[in-house]
Amino acid sequence: MIRYVAYDSDFVARQFRMVVKEMESVDRVVVIGGGIGGLTVARGLASHGSDVEVIEIGQPGDRLGTGITLLGNALRALDTLGLAEQVIDNGFGWDVVNWRDGAGNLTEERPSPRTFRPDAPAAVGIMRTVLAEILERNALSSGAKIRFGTTVDAIEQDKDGVTVTLSTGETLRADLAVAADGVYSTTRAAVFGSDHVPSYVGTSGWRYTIPRPESLNGFTLYRNGARIIGGLPLSDDIAYLFLLEHSDEHVRMPDDQLVDLLPERFEAFSAPELRQAADEISTDRHISFRPFDILLMPRPWYRGRVVLLGDAAHSLTPNLTSGGGMAIEDAAVLCDEVSKNDDVAAALQAYDERRFARVEAIYSNSLKITQLEKEPNDGSESLRLLIESHGMLAQPF
């Protein structure tokens, strides 16, 4: 358990200036967690002069995962940190949302608006491992340091800063600590209290990487009653399928049994591309199964000099493909607010005010769609919420 010591919040940090090429930075920032949000904020702060150290429990070789979709809002946020073009170049851009029945017949097709730039795709699908490599490479090239295989044992604060004690026995002194260590964040539990825990929503998700069928040119949903399979392109050659499964109990399935359990989930679908995908299920293709555990932290998302970011503050159901995008937005907004305020408390308050209402709306709509998909229906209400949410995401953050 991480130890936390409270302190008097009257303190002053150095001025950040992200909006100009030359800017003053806080001397040190410790980022706890080297996932999407942690590496993005590390890139943003380090590239403008902060001494940033990322503490990551895993190793680079441990990274797995299928894919992630980044909508226009995420691309806009990445662009503020000079990362959008690299992501677009290494993923698959798409501009359409398709609905198909269980046999693969197209029932509805809608264009997805380009909310980043007119000459850029509406969204990009990319392998999670590829995105992680881009973020890590850019964080390092900007001057950030990353300690892999390391955890935080203690966090202590006083009026002048925060001291982080590592599992190696070393201590780091910083002006700001960013908790980006995921939905099961030990930093959040230590600093904000152990009563803030994620809850299971009664739905789990399968993810399965496949060769991309030519017909899978955008976000595609196959529906047969209450059974849904979704597809997302990741490159010219690769896509991934996701399957939703509902259960009252929080189910965990052994990794070594996934390849045997997945094929039966395709039985309700006769679409040729899905039948082919089912026939090719093997241990050579990445398969994952994860219950959806969600959380929305109440305000404020900071205590003293420790601030929550990404899944540590808000873990969403994946129905709006916006979990990673919200973490990237968090990083961009945090960097922006710290750059505009010469007082850390003022910067964190502004970050909190800008983020909460926007995230809460997307969190709520994504959860509503999850609940709707537990029952047989024609999908019209889910479609309405999807369009409404995409409109929200198109607004400035």
C-alpha positions as CSV (number, residue, x, y, z in Angstrom):
1,M,0.0,0.0,0.0
2,I,1.3,3.4,-0.9
3,R,1.7,5.8,2.0
4,Y,0.2,9.3,1.6
5,V,0.8,12.4,3.7
6,A,-1.4,15.5,3.3
7,Y,-0.1,19.0,3.4
8,D,-1.1,22.7,3.3
9,S,-2.2,23.5,-0.3
10,D,-0.7,27.1,-0.3
11,F,2.2,26.7,-2.7
12,V,3.7,28.2,-5.9
13,A,5.2,26.3,-8.8
14,R,7.2,27.6,-11.8
15,Q,5.3,28.9,-14.8
16,F,4.5,26.6,-17.7
17,R,4.1,28.0,-21.2
18,M,3.0,25.4,-23.7
19,V,1.6,28.1,-26.1
20,V,5.0,29.5,-26.9
21,K,8.2,27.8,-28.1
22,E,10.2,29.0,-25.2
23,M,8.5,28.4,-21.9
24,E,9.3,28.1,-18.2
25,S,8.6,24.6,-16.8
26,V,8.3,23.1,-13.4
27,D,11.6,21.5,-12.5
28,R,10.3,18.0,-12.1
29,V,7.2,15.9,-12.8
30,V,6.7,12.3,-11.8
31,V,4.2,10.4,-14.0
32,I,3.0,7.2,-12.4
33,G,1.9,4.8,-15.2
34,G,3.3,4.4,-18.7
35,G,0.1,3.8,-20.6
36,I,-1.5,6.0,-23.2
37,G,-2.3,8.9,-20.9
38,G,1.0,8.7,-19.0
39,L,3.2,8.7,-22.0
40,T,1.2,11.4,-23.8
41,V,1.4,13.8,-20.8
42,A,5.1,12.9,-20.5
43,R,5.7,13.9,-24.1
44,G,3.8,17.2,-23.7
45,L,5.6,18.3,-20.5
46,A,9.1,17.1,-21.4
47,S,9.1,18.6,-24.9
48,H,8.7,22.0,-23.2
49,G,11.5,21.7,-20.7
50,S,10.1,19.8,-17.7
51,D,12.3,17.1,-16.2
52,V,9.8,14.2,-16.5
53,E,10.2,10.7,-15.1
54,V,7.6,8.0,-15.9
55,I,7.3,5.1,-13.4
56,E,5.9,2.0,-15.1
57,I,5.3,-1.4,-13.4
58,G,5.6,-3.4,-16.7
59,Q,8.2,-3.9,-19.3
60,P,8.0,-2.9,-23.0
61,G,7.9,-6.6,-24.0
62,D,4.8,-7.1,-21.8
63,R,2.6,-4.9,-24.0
64,L,-0.2,-6.8,-25.6
65,G,-3.6,-5.8,-26.9
66,T,-5.5,-5.6,-30.1
67,G,-6.4,-2.2,-31.4
68,I,-7.7,1.2,-30.4
69,T,-9.8,3.8,-32.3
70,L,-9.0,7.4,-32.0
71,L,-11.7,9.8,-33.1
72,G,-11.3,13.3,-34.3
73,N,-11.2,14.7,-30.8
74,A,-8.2,12.5,-29.9
75,L,-6.4,13.5,-33.1
76,R,-6.9,17.1,-32.2
77,A,-5.5,16.5,-28.8
78,L,-2.5,14.6,-30.2
79,D,-1.9,17.4,-32.7
80,T,-1.3,19.9,-29.9
81,L,1.6,17.7,-28.9
82,G,2.9,17.1,-32.4
83,L,1.8,13.4,-32.6
84,A,-1.3,13.3,-34.8
85,E,0.5,12.8,-38.1
86,Q,2.6,9.9,-36.8
87,V,-0.5,8.2,-35.6
88,I,-2.4,8.7,-38.9
89,D,0.6,7.5,-40.9
90,N,0.8,4.3,-38.8
91,G,-2.9,3.4,-38.6
92,F,-5.9,3.1,-40.8
93,G,-8.0,6.2,-41.3
94,W,-11.8,5.8,-41.8
95,D,-14.9,8.0,-42.4
96,V,-17.9,5.7,-42.2
97,V,-20.0,3.8,-39.6
98,N,-21.8,0.7,-40.9
99,W,-24.6,-1.4,-39.4
100,R,-25.1,-4.9,-40.7
101,D,-27.4,-7.8,-39.8
102,G,-26.1,-11.2,-38.7
103,A,-25.9,-12.3,-42.3
104,G,-23.7,-9.4,-43.2
105,N,-26.3,-7.4,-45.1
106,L,-25.8,-3.6,-44.8
107,T,-28.8,-2.1,-43.0
108,E,-27.5,1.5,-42.5
109,E,-24.4,3.5,-43.4
110,R,-23.5,6.9,-42.1
111,P,-20.6,9.1,-42.9
112,S,-18.5,10.0,-39.8
113,P,-17.7,13.8,-39.7
114,R,-14.0,14.9,-40.0
115,T,-13.7,17.0,-36.9
116,F,-9.9,17.1,-36.8
117,R,-9.1,18.5,-40.3
118,P,-10.9,18.4,-43.6
119,D,-7.9,16.6,-45.2
120,A,-7.6,14.1,-42.3
121,P,-9.8,11.0,-41.6
122,A,-12.7,11.1,-39.2
123,A,-11.0,8.5,-37.1
124,V,-7.9,6.2,-37.0
125,G,-7.6,2.6,-35.9
126,I,-4.2,1.6,-34.8
127,M,-2.7,-1.4,-33.0
128,R,-2.2,-0.6,-29.3
129,T,1.4,-1.8,-29.5
130,V,2.1,0.5,-32.4
131,L,0.5,3.5,-30.6
132,A,2.5,2.7,-27.4
133,E,5.8,2.6,-29.4
134,I,5.0,6.0,-31.0
135,L,4.2,7.6,-27.6
136,E,7.2,6.0,-25.9
137,R,9.6,7.1,-28.7
138,N,8.4,10.7,-28.6
139,A,8.4,10.9,-24.8
140,L,12.0,9.7,-24.8
141,S,13.1,12.0,-27.7
142,S,11.5,14.9,-25.8
143,G,13.7,14.2,-22.8
144,A,11.5,12.2,-20.5
145,K,12.9,9.2,-18.7
146,I,11.0,5.9,-18.2
147,R,11.7,3.4,-15.4
148,F,10.2,0.1,-16.4
149,G,9.6,-2.7,-13.8
150,T,9.2,-0.2,-11.0
151,T,6.4,0.7,-8.6
152,V,5.7,3.5,-6.1
153,D,5.9,2.6,-2.5
154,A,5.1,6.0,-0.9
155,I,3.9,9.5,-1.8
156,E,4.5,12.3,0.7
157,Q,3.6,16.0,0.3
158,D,4.6,19.3,1.9
159,K,4.1,22.9,1.0
160,D,7.0,22.8,-1.5
161,G,6.5,19.6,-3.4
162,V,5.9,15.9,-3.5
163,T,8.3,13.1,-2.6
164,V,7.8,9.7,-4.4
165,T,9.6,6.6,-2.9
166,L,10.1,3.9,-5.5
167,S,10.3,0.1,-5.1
168,T,14.0,0.4,-5.7
169,G,14.4,2.4,-2.5
170,E,15.1,5.6,-4.4
171,T,13.2,8.8,-3.8
172,L,12.2,11.4,-6.4
173,R,11.4,15.0,-5.5
174,A,8.9,16.7,-7.8
175,D,6.6,19.7,-8.2
176,L,3.8,17.6,-9.5
177,A,2.8,13.9,-9.6
178,V,0.4,12.7,-12.3
179,A,-1.4,9.5,-11.4
180,A,-2.0,7.7,-14.7
181,D,-1.8,4.1,-13.4
182,G,-5.2,2.9,-14.7
183,V,-8.6,1.9,-13.4
184,Y,-7.2,-0.1,-10.5
185,S,-4.8,2.8,-9.6
186,T,-3.0,2.2,-6.4
187,T,-2.1,5.9,-6.3
188,R,-5.8,6.9,-6.4
189,A,-6.5,4.5,-3.5
190,A,-3.6,5.9,-1.4
191,V,-4.2,9.6,-2.1
192,F,-8.0,9.8,-2.6
193,G,-9.2,6.9,-0.4
194,S,-9.8,3.2,-0.9
195,D,-13.6,3.6,-1.2
196,H,-13.2,4.8,-4.8
197,V,-13.3,1.4,-6.6
198,P,-14.5,0.4,-10.1
199,S,-17.7,-1.5,-10.5
200,Y,-18.7,-4.2,-13.0
201,V,-21.5,-3.2,-15.4
202,G,-22.7,-6.7,-16.3
203,T,-21.0,-6.8,-19.7
204,S,-17.6,-8.2,-20.8
205,G,-15.8,-7.8,-24.1
206,W,-13.9,-10.2,-26.4
207,R,-11.3,-8.8,-28.7
208,Y,-9.8,-10.8,-31.6
209,T,-7.3,-9.6,-34.2
210,I,-8.0,-10.8,-37.8
211,P,-6.8,-10.2,-41.4
212,R,-8.9,-7.2,-42.5
213,P,-11.7,-8.0,-44.9
214,E,-12.1,-5.5,-47.7
215,S,-15.6,-4.7,-46.5
216,L,-14.4,-3.6,-43.1
217,N,-13.6,-0.1,-44.1
218,G,-14.8,1.7,-41.0
219,F,-16.6,1.1,-37.7
220,T,-18.9,-1.8,-38.3
221,L,-21.6,-3.3,-36.1
222,Y,-23.2,-6.7,-36.8
223,R,-26.4,-7.3,-34.8
224,N,-28.4,-10.4,-34.4
225,G,-30.9,-9.8,-31.7
226,A,-29.0,-9.1,-28.5
227,R,-25.8,-10.5,-30.0
228,I,-23.4,-7.9,-31.3
229,I,-20.1,-8.2,-33.0
230,G,-18.1,-5.0,-33.9
231,G,-15.3,-4.6,-36.3
232,L,-12.6,-1.9,-36.6
233,P,-9.8,-1.6,-39.2
234,L,-6.2,-1.1,-37.8
235,S,-4.2,-1.1,-41.0
236,D,-4.5,-2.2,-44.7
237,D,-3.9,-5.8,-43.5
238,I,-5.2,-6.1,-40.0
239,A,-8.5,-5.4,-38.2
240,Y,-10.0,-6.5,-34.9
241,L,-13.4,-7.8,-33.9
242,F,-15.0,-7.2,-30.5
243,L,-17.9,-9.3,-29.1
244,L,-20.1,-8.2,-26.2
245,E,-21.2,-10.7,-23.6
246,H,-23.6,-10.1,-20.7
247,S,-23.5,-11.8,-17.3
248,D,-24.7,-10.9,-13.8
249,E,-21.4,-12.2,-12.4
250,H,-18.0,-10.8,-12.8
251,V,-16.5,-13.4,-15.1
252,R,-12.8,-14.2,-15.6
253,M,-11.7,-16.7,-18.2
254,P,-8.3,-18.3,-18.3
255,D,-6.2,-17.1,-21.1
256,D,-5.3,-20.6,-22.2
257,Q,-9.0,-21.4,-22.8
258,L,-9.9,-18.3,-24.8
259,V,-9.1,-20.0,-28.2
260,D,-11.5,-22.8,-27.4
261,L,-14.3,-20.6,-26.0
262,L,-14.4,-17.9,-28.6
263,P,-15.7,-19.9,-31.7
264,E,-19.1,-20.6,-30.2
265,R,-19.7,-16.8,-29.8
266,F,-19.8,-16.6,-33.6
267,E,-22.5,-19.2,-34.0
268,A,-25.4,-16.7,-34.3
269,F,-23.8,-15.0,-37.3
270,S,-23.7,-16.2,-40.9
271,A,-21.9,-13.2,-42.5
272,P,-19.1,-14.7,-44.7
273,E,-16.4,-12.5,-43.2
274,L,-17.4,-13.5,-39.7
275,R,-17.5,-17.2,-40.6
276,Q,-14.0,-16.9,-42.0
277,A,-12.8,-15.1,-38.9
278,A,-14.3,-17.9,-36.7
279,D,-12.6,-20.6,-38.8
280,E,-9.2,-18.8,-38.3
281,I,-9.3,-18.6,-34.5
282,S,-6.0,-19.9,-33.2
283,T,-3.3,-19.2,-30.7
284,D,-1.4,-17.3,-33.4
285,R,-3.9,-14.4,-33.2
286,H,-4.3,-12.2,-30.1
287,I,-7.5,-12.9,-28.2
288,S,-8.5,-11.1,-25.0
289,F,-11.5,-11.2,-22.7
290,R,-12.1,-8.4,-20.2
291,P,-15.1,-7.6,-17.9
292,F,-16.0,-3.9,-18.1
293,D,-15.2,-2.3,-14.8
294,I,-16.1,1.4,-14.8
295,L,-15.4,4.4,-12.6
296,L,-16.0,8.1,-12.6
297,M,-14.2,9.9,-9.8
298,P,-16.1,12.8,-8.2
299,R,-14.5,16.2,-8.3
300,P,-11.9,17.3,-7.7
301,W,-9.5,15.1,-9.5
302,Y,-6.5,16.3,-7.5
303,R,-5.3,16.4,-4.0
304,G,-2.5,18.8,-3.4
305,R,0.1,18.1,-6.0
306,V,-1.2,14.7,-7.1
307,V,-3.6,14.8,-10.0
308,L,-5.6,11.9,-11.7
309,L,-5.5,11.3,-15.4
310,G,-7.0,8.8,-17.8
311,D,-8.6,5.6,-16.4
312,A,-7.4,6.5,-12.9
313,A,-10.0,9.3,-13.0
314,H,-12.5,7.8,-15.5
315,S,-12.8,4.3,-16.9
316,L,-15.5,4.1,-19.5
317,T,-17.3,1.2,-21.2
318,P,-15.8,1.0,-24.8
319,N,-19.1,1.5,-26.7
320,L,-18.1,5.0,-27.8
321,T,-14.4,4.0,-28.5
322,S,-13.4,6.9,-26.4
323,G,-11.5,5.6,-23.3
324,G,-8.1,6.2,-24.8
325,G,-9.2,9.5,-26.5
326,M,-10.4,10.8,-23.1
327,A,-7.0,10.0,-21.6
328,I,-5.2,11.8,-24.5
329,E,-7.5,14.8,-24.0
330,D,-6.7,14.8,-20.3
331,A,-3.0,15.0,-21.1
332,A,-3.4,17.9,-23.6
333,V,-5.6,19.9,-21.2
334,L,-3.4,19.3,-18.2
335,C,-0.4,20.5,-20.2
336,D,-2.3,23.5,-21.4
337,E,-3.6,24.6,-18.0
338,V,-0.2,24.2,-16.3
339,S,1.3,26.3,-19.1
340,K,-1.2,29.1,-18.4
341,N,-1.0,29.2,-14.6
342,D,2.0,30.1,-12.5
343,D,0.3,28.5,-9.5
344,V,-0.1,24.7,-9.4
345,A,-3.3,24.7,-7.5
346,A,-4.9,27.1,-10.0
347,A,-3.7,24.9,-12.9
348,L,-5.1,21.8,-11.4
349,Q,-8.4,23.4,-10.6
350,A,-8.7,24.7,-14.1
351,Y,-7.9,21.2,-15.5
352,D,-10.6,19.7,-13.2
353,E,-13.2,22.3,-14.3
354,R,-12.5,21.7,-18.0
355,R,-12.5,17.9,-17.9
356,F,-15.3,16.8,-15.5
357,A,-18.5,17.8,-17.3
358,R,-17.2,16.6,-20.7
359,V,-16.0,13.3,-19.5
360,E,-19.2,12.8,-17.4
361,A,-21.4,13.2,-20.5
362,I,-19.4,10.7,-22.6
363,Y,-19.2,8.3,-19.6
364,S,-23.0,8.5,-19.1
365,N,-23.8,8.0,-22.8
366,S,-21.4,5.1,-23.2
367,L,-22.9,3.4,-20.2
368,K,-26.5,3.9,-21.5
369,I,-25.5,2.2,-24.8
370,T,-24.0,-0.7,-22.8
371,Q,-27.3,-1.1,-20.9
372,L,-29.4,-0.9,-24.1
373,E,-27.3,-3.6,-25.7
374,K,-28.2,-6.1,-23.0
375,E,-31.7,-6.5,-24.5
376,P,-33.0,-7.3,-28.0
377,N,-33.9,-4.1,-29.8
378,D,-33.5,-2.5,-33.2
379,G,-30.5,-0.4,-32.2
380,S,-32.2,2.9,-33.0
381,E,-31.7,4.4,-29.5
382,S,-28.1,3.3,-29.4
383,L,-27.6,4.9,-32.8
384,R,-29.2,8.1,-31.5
385,L,-26.8,8.2,-28.5
386,L,-23.8,7.4,-30.7
387,I,-24.6,10.3,-33.0
388,E,-25.3,12.6,-30.0
389,S,-22.0,11.6,-28.4
390,H,-20.0,12.1,-31.6
391,G,-21.5,15.6,-31.6
392,M,-20.3,16.2,-28.1
393,L,-16.8,14.9,-28.9
394,A,-16.6,17.3,-31.9
395,Q,-16.9,20.3,-29.5
396,P,-13.7,22.0,-28.1
397,F,-12.2,20.4,-25.1
